[in-house]
Amino acid sequence: MGTITLKKGKEESLKRMHPWVFSGAIASTTGEFNEGDLVEVKSFNGEFLGVGHYQIGSIAVRILSFTERKIDKSFWEERIKAAYTLRQKLGLTHSDSNNTYRLVHGEGDNLPGLIIDIYGDSAVMQAHSVGMHYVRQEIAEVIVDVIKEVKNVYYKSETTLPYKATLTDGGKEDGYLIGGCDGEPVSTENGLKFHIDWLRGQKTGFFIDQRENRALLEKYSKGKDVLNMFCYTGGFSCYALRGGAKTVDSVDSSAKAIDLTNKNVELNFDKETQDRHHAFAIDAFKYLDDIKDKYDLIILDPPAFAKHRSAIRNALQGYRKLNAKAFEQIKPNGIIFTFSCSQAIDKEQFRLAVFSAAAQSKRKVRILHQMTQPQDHPINIYHPEGEYLKGLVLYVE
């Protein structure tokens, strides 16, 4: 195992158990190692600080353990078991009304660079580091050993691995590591059923992180005309319909997303309820240009406007523009659910963007709820960057 030695004074964040080593903190290296290899990290004085996966880029090492230990299959088993135990304590496993949850949330589960989502008897794994990519088969075997109901493990990392990474094992193609599924899988969330397209869909096929926020929306939907912008698979739309919405319009620029939304509405509701739903494949900003006061509940759940810190300024302008359009046109005494999933933008920046949009509209606006990611997307207290999902429920007079 190679060794990375830090510059003097750069060990403090690791001593506070922050799991990242930035490239600018490195003084020297010893031994030969490649991207994805395990390395030891030591202080300028030679003190052991941690062991983790080496990566080319600004985040040079993702720490797996702050104590000296072997990183092998027993290590992965220990960490996966700990993550599963937490989900059991949260009541997310073996539930008749829910078989959809996140099993591993990267740094939040002390497994930086790894995401695992569970959909019934299938797990979908994403690697965000080359190191996790290299141990994917080992981790897949641990998943089915620990969670007996999981029979299939699908690997979906073509879009999440560093695009410049040089891989020594032949490539980063997606595919089944264990088992396989025929047809289109269906998963259950809070009693609603959803088609999950992990082969072609975004993320792992479904936005599990909005589960609790969708349940909150359901409580506000009765008798309302609802607009679900950036609807993707129609999660918010289905909850609004079950909550008794008068009408629900789903909008997404992707025709495939609209097809999937319609399929999910058909999967859950009778013809009479389906008739209260309409879906449109159109650009969100264009659709918002002329809705006037048609809606009294609007959901704004856009994709990440800022995936890197260099895009923050443009992203904040995008959030201001999007929210301003909603503020200007929502019915009096309407409600807006607005979100940002951009990790590079913090809560205060997002709130300031929404405040600026409200001021521009000259409407009276009050905050009813502040939303975040659910319990199965835990935030490591030593890694505040893990809090990526921000949301506000706003009352607009």
C-alpha positions in Angstrom: 0.0 0.0 0.0 1.3 3.4 -1.0 1.5 6.3 1.5 0.4 9.9 1.1 2.0 12.5 3.5 0.2 15.7 4.1 1.6 19.2 4.4 2.2 20.5 7.9 -1.1 21.6 9.5 -3.3 19.9 6.9 -4.1 16.9 9.2 -6.7 18.8 11.3 -9.7 18.0 9.1 -8.9 14.3 9.2 -8.5 14.4 13.0 -12.0 15.8 13.0 -13.0 12.7 10.9 -13.8 14.6 7.7 -13.4 11.8 5.1 -11.8 13.8 2.3 -8.2 14.6 1.5 -7.8 17.4 -1.0 -4.9 17.3 -3.5 -3.6 20.7 -2.3 -3.0 19.2 1.1 -0.5 16.6 -0.1 3.2 17.1 0.6 4.6 13.9 -0.8 3.9 10.3 -1.8 5.7 7.0 -1.2 5.4 3.8 -3.2 3.7 3.2 -6.5 -0.1 3.4 -6.7 -2.8 4.1 -9.3 -6.2 5.7 -9.3 -8.5 3.5 -7.2 -5.8 1.9 -5.1 -5.9 1.9 -1.3 -3.4 4.3 0.3 -2.4 5.2 3.8 -2.6 8.9 4.8 -0.1 10.2 7.3 0.6 13.6 8.9 3.7 15.7 8.2 5.1 14.1 11.4 4.4 10.5 10.2 1.3 9.9 12.3 -1.3 7.5 10.8 -4.5 9.4 9.9 -6.5 7.0 7.8 -6.7 4.6 4.8 -8.8 5.2 1.7 -9.2 5.1 -2.0 -6.8 7.3 -4.1 -8.4 9.4 -6.8 -7.0 11.8 -9.4 -8.7 15.2 -8.9 -9.4 17.8 -6.2 -10.6 15.1 -3.8 -7.5 12.9 -3.8 -8.4 10.4 -1.1 -11.8 9.2 0.3 -11.1 7.8 3.7 -12.7 4.4 4.5 -11.2 4.0 8.0 -9.6 6.3 10.5 -8.0 3.3 12.2 -5.3 0.9 10.9 -7.2 -2.1 9.5 -7.4 -4.4 6.5 -9.9 -3.3 3.8 -11.3 -6.6 2.6 -14.6 -8.4 2.2 -15.1 -8.6 5.9 -14.8 -4.8 6.1 -17.5 -4.3 3.4 -19.7 -6.8 5.2 -19.4 -4.9 8.5 -20.3 -1.6 6.9 -23.2 -3.0 4.8 -24.6 -4.7 7.9 -24.4 -1.4 9.9 -26.2 0.4 7.1 -28.9 -2.3 6.9 -29.4 -2.3 10.7 -30.1 1.5 10.6 -32.7 1.0 7.9 -34.3 -1.8 10.0 -34.5 0.6 13.0 -36.1 3.2 10.7 -38.8 0.7 9.8 -38.0 0.8 6.1 -37.4 -3.0 5.7 -39.9 -5.8 5.6 -42.8 -3.4 5.2 -46.0 -4.2 3.3 -46.4 -0.6 2.2 -42.8 0.2 1.3 -39.9 -1.9 -0.2 -38.0 1.1 -1.6 -35.2 2.7 0.3 -31.5 3.7 0.2 -29.2 1.2 1.8 -25.9 3.0 1.5 -25.6 6.8 1.2 -21.9 7.3 0.6 -20.2 9.3 3.4 -23.4 9.2 5.4 -22.9 5.5 5.9 -19.1 5.7 6.1 -18.7 4.3 2.6 -17.6 7.3 0.6 -18.1 6.9 -3.2 -20.8 4.3 -2.9 -24.6 4.5 -3.4 -26.9 1.5 -3.1 -30.7 1.7 -3.5 -33.1 -1.2 -2.8 -36.2 -1.8 -5.0 -37.9 -4.9 -3.6 -35.7 -7.9 -4.5 -33.2 -5.9 -6.5 -30.3 -3.6 -5.5 -28.9 -0.9 -7.8 -25.3 0.1 -7.1 -23.5 3.3 -8.1 -19.8 4.0 -7.8 -18.6 7.6 -7.6 -15.0 6.6 -7.2 -12.7 4.2 -9.1 -11.8 2.5 -5.9 -15.5 1.5 -5.3 -15.7 0.5 -9.0 -12.9 -2.1 -8.5 -14.6 -3.8 -5.6 -18.1 -3.8 -7.1 -18.4 -7.6 -7.4 -17.3 -8.1 -3.8 -19.8 -5.6 -2.5 -22.6 -7.1 -4.6 -21.9 -10.5 -3.0 -22.1 -8.9 0.4 -25.4 -7.3 -0.4 -27.1 -10.6 -1.2 -25.5 -12.3 1.8 -26.7 -9.6 4.2 -30.2 -8.9 2.8 -31.7 -12.3 2.0 -34.6 -10.9 0.0 -32.3 -9.3 -2.5 -31.7 -11.6 -5.5 -30.5 -9.2 -8.2 -27.7 -6.5 -8.1 -27.5 -4.1 -11.0 -24.4 -1.9 -11.4 -25.1 1.6 -12.9 -22.0 3.8 -12.9 -21.3 4.8 -16.5 -22.4 8.4 -15.7 -21.1 8.7 -12.1 -17.5 7.5 -12.4 -14.9 10.2 -13.2 -15.0 10.6 -16.9 -11.2 10.9 -17.2 -10.5 7.9 -15.1 -8.1 5.2 -16.5 -9.6 1.9 -15.5 -7.4 -1.2 -15.3 -10.2 -3.7 -15.4 -11.5 -3.1 -18.9 -14.2 -0.4 -18.5 -17.2 0.9 -16.7 -20.2 -0.7 -18.5 -23.5 -1.0 -16.6 -25.0 -4.4 -16.1 -26.1 -7.1 -13.7 -23.4 -8.3 -11.2 -25.8 -10.9 -9.7 -29.1 -12.2 -11.1 -31.2 -10.3 -13.6 -34.7 -9.0 -14.2 -37.2 -9.7 -16.9 -39.6 -7.0 -17.9 -40.0 -3.6 -16.1 -39.6 -3.9 -12.3 -42.3 -2.4 -10.1 -41.5 -1.1 -6.6 -43.7 0.1 -3.7 -43.4 3.4 -1.8 -45.8 4.3 1.0 -48.5 2.1 -0.7 -48.0 3.5 -4.2 -46.5 1.5 -7.0 -43.9 2.8 -9.4 -42.2 1.4 -12.5 -38.4 1.6 -11.9 -36.3 2.0 -15.0 -32.8 1.6 -13.7 -31.4 0.6 -17.1 -32.3 3.9 -18.8 -33.6 6.2 -16.1 -31.8 8.9 -14.1 -29.9 8.2 -10.9 -30.7 4.6 -9.9 -34.2 4.8 -11.6 -36.2 6.7 -9.0 -35.7 9.7 -6.7 -36.0 7.9 -3.3 -34.8 11.1 -1.5 -38.2 12.8 -2.0 -40.3 10.1 -0.2 -41.1 12.1 2.9 -41.6 15.3 1.0 -44.1 13.6 -1.4 -46.0 12.3 1.7 -46.1 15.9 3.0 -47.4 17.1 -0.4 -50.2 14.6 -0.3 -51.6 16.3 2.9 -51.8 19.6 1.0 -53.4 18.4 -2.2 -57.1 17.9 -1.4 -59.3 19.9 -3.8 -56.4 21.7 -5.4 -55.3 22.2 -9.0 -51.7 21.0 -8.9 -48.8 21.6 -11.2 -45.8 19.2 -11.0 -42.8 20.7 -12.8 -39.9 18.5 -13.8 -42.1 15.5 -12.9 -39.7 12.7 -14.1 -41.5 9.5 -13.1 -44.5 11.4 -11.6 -43.9 10.6 -8.0 -45.4 13.9 -6.7 -48.2 13.6 -9.2 -49.3 10.2 -7.8 -49.2 11.4 -4.2 -51.2 14.5 -5.2 -53.9 12.4 -6.9 -54.1 10.0 -3.9 -54.4 13.1 -1.7 -57.6 14.2 -3.5 -56.3 16.8 -5.9 -58.9 18.3 -8.2 -56.5 18.2 -11.2 -52.8 17.3 -11.6 -50.7 18.5 -14.5 -47.3 16.9 -14.9 -44.6 18.7 -17.0 -41.2 17.4 -18.1 -39.0 18.2 -21.2 -38.4 14.4 -21.6 -41.1 12.5 -23.6 -39.8 9.3 -21.9 -40.4 10.8 -18.5 -43.9 11.7 -19.5 -44.6 8.2 -20.7 -43.3 6.8 -17.4 -45.4 9.3 -15.4 -48.6 8.2 -17.3 -47.8 4.5 -16.7 -47.4 5.1 -13.0 -50.7 7.0 -12.8 -52.4 4.1 -14.6 -50.7 1.6 -12.3 -52.2 3.2 -9.2 -55.6 4.7 -10.1 -58.9 4.0 -11.7 -60.1 5.6 -14.9 -62.0 8.4 -13.1 -58.9 9.4 -11.2 -56.7 9.1 -14.3 -58.9 11.6 -16.0 -57.9 14.2 -13.5 -54.3 13.9 -14.6 -52.7 15.4 -17.7 -49.0 15.3 -18.8 -47.0 17.6 -21.1 -43.6 17.1 -22.7 -42.4 20.7 -22.8 -39.6 22.9 -21.5 -40.4 23.9 -17.9 -39.6 27.6 -18.3 -41.6 27.9 -21.5 -44.6 26.2 -19.8 -44.4 28.6 -16.8 -44.5 31.7 -19.1 -48.3 31.7 -19.4 -50.1 29.6 -16.8 -51.6 32.8 -15.2 -53.5 31.8 -12.0 -54.5 28.3 -13.1 -52.8 26.5 -10.2 -53.0 26.8 -6.4 -50.3 24.2 -5.7 -47.0 24.1 -7.7 -44.1 21.7 -7.2 -40.7 22.9 -8.5 -38.2 20.0 -8.3 -35.6 20.7 -11.0 -32.5 18.7 -11.7 -29.3 19.9 -10.1 -28.5 23.4 -11.6 -25.0 23.3 -10.1 -23.0 20.0 -10.2 -19.7 21.9 -9.5 -18.8 25.0 -7.6 -17.9 26.8 -10.8 -21.6 26.7 -11.8 -23.0 28.2 -8.6 -23.6 31.8 -9.9 -25.6 30.6 -12.9 -27.5 28.1 -10.8 -28.6 30.7 -8.4 -29.9 32.8 -11.3 -31.8 29.8 -12.5 -33.4 29.2 -9.1 -34.4 32.9 -8.9 -35.9 32.9 -12.4 -37.8 29.6 -11.9 -39.3 30.6 -8.5 -40.1 34.1 -9.7 -42.2 32.7 -12.5 -44.1 30.5 -10.0 -44.6 33.4 -7.5 -45.9 35.7 -10.2 -48.6 33.3 -11.5 -49.8 31.1 -8.7 -53.3 31.6 -7.4 -53.8 33.9 -4.4 -53.3 31.9 -1.1 -51.5 29.2 -3.2 -48.7 26.9 -2.0 -45.3 26.2 -3.6 -43.1 23.2 -2.9 -39.6 24.3 -4.1 -36.4 22.3 -4.1 -32.7 22.3 -4.9 -30.7 19.1 -5.1 -27.4 20.9 -6.0 -24.8 19.8 -3.4 -22.7 22.8 -4.3 -25.4 25.2 -3.1 -26.1 25.4 0.6 -29.3 26.1 2.4 -28.7 29.8 2.9 -27.8 30.4 -0.8 -31.0 28.6 -1.9 -33.2 30.5 0.5 -31.6 33.8 -0.6 -32.4 32.9 -4.2 -36.0 32.1 -3.3 -36.2 35.3 -1.2 -35.0 37.4 -4.2 -37.7 35.7 -6.4 -40.4 36.5 -3.9 -39.3 40.1 -3.6 -39.3 40.4 -7.4 -42.9 39.2 -7.5 -44.0 41.6 -4.7 -46.2 38.8 -3.2 -46.5 38.1 0.5 -44.7 34.8 1.2 -44.4 32.7 4.3 -42.4 29.6 5.0 -44.5 26.7 6.3 -41.9 23.9 6.2 -38.2 23.5 5.6 -37.5 20.1 4.0 -34.4 18.0 3.5 -33.5 14.4 2.6 -35.0 11.5 4.5 -33.5 9.3 7.2 -32.1 6.7 4.8 -30.0 9.5 3.3 -28.1 10.2 6.6 -25.7 13.1 6.9 -22.3 12.3 8.5 -22.0 15.0 11.2 -18.3 15.3 10.2 -19.2 15.7 6.5 -21.8 18.5 6.3 -21.4 18.5 2.5 -23.7 15.4 2.6 -26.7 17.6 3.1 -27.6 18.2 -0.5 -31.4 18.3 -0.7 -33.0 21.6 0.3 -36.7 22.4 0.1 -39.3 25.0 1.3 -43.1 24.9 1.4 -44.3 28.4 0.9 -47.7 30.1 1.3 -48.2 32.8 -1.2 -50.9 35.4 -0.5 
